[in-house]
Amino acid sequence: MLLSAIAIIPLVVAVHAAPISYKLPEETAAFKPGPNLDVVQNNCTGCHSADYIQTQPRSVKSKKDFWQAEVTKMIKTYGAPIDDGDVGKIVDYLAATY
């Protein structure tokens, strides 16, 4: 009898499960036009909006080094699925436009 009760529990839980939908806020920022914008949009917007990029520090000695470190962090720390061939294009775009 106990085994029958345990077997029914997942069915009862599944009956009450329902999809949840969320209303997302309107975009408040867009990526600036620049070289390789399509590569950036294809790789970066799956995890964050353009707002995130616009909040990064501006007073760095080397923009290219800064953005290289940021893109590397996204890949190694956060697991961003960015192809090796796209890394340089993303860094070039970010260094040129931000």
N, C-alpha and C positions, 0 to 999 in steps of 0.2 A: 504494500500500500504506500509506504514511504517513497519507494522508487517511482511509483506512478505520479505522486504529487510533485516530485522533483522534475520529472519529465514534462509536466504541464507548465511549469513556471516560465520557461522561455516563450511558450506560445502565448501566455497571458501578457507578458511584457511586450511581445511583438505586436499584438493587437492594439495596444495603447500607444505605440510609437507612431509619430507623425512627422512629416518633413517640416522643417522650420525655414521660413524665408525672412530675409532681412532687407529693409529698404536702405540702400547705400546712399551716402550723401553725394551731392553734385560735386563734380571735379572743380577744384579751386585753382588749379595750375595746369599748365601744359608744358611739354618739353619745348625748348627753344629750337627754332630751325638751325640746322647745322649739318656737318658731314657725318654720314652714317646714322642719321636719326632713325631710320627704319630698323637698324640693328639694335639700337638702344631700346626702342619701343618693343621689339620682339623679345628682348632678353630681360628687361628690367621691370616692365609693368605687371608681370605675373606676381611680383612680390610687393611692390610699393609704387606709389604715385610719383609724379614729378615734384610734388611738394617736398618729399624726402630729400631729393637732390638739392633743391633750392635752399634747404636749411643747413647745408654743410658749410664749414668755414671757408672764408674767402681770402684771408690774409696768410697764404702759404707761400713759401719760397718757390717751389716748383709745382705748378699745377699738375703737370704730367705725373710726377712722382706721387703726389697726393692721391690723384685719381687711380693710379695703378694700385696703390695700397688698398684703396677702398674696394675696387673691383676684386682684387685678390681676397680681401676679407669676405666679400659676399659669397665667393666660391668656396673658400676653405672653412670659414666659420659657420656660414648660414646655409651652405649646400646649394647655392644657386647653380642651376644646370646650364652653364655658359660654355659653349664650345671654345676651344683654345684659339681658333681662327677669328672669333668675335671679340676676344679680350682687347686686342690692340685697337680695334675700331671703336669700341666703347670708350676706352681711355682717350683716344684722339678726340672723339666728340665731346666728352666731358671737359677736357682741358681747353678745347677751343671755345666752348660756349658757356662755361660756368666759372 
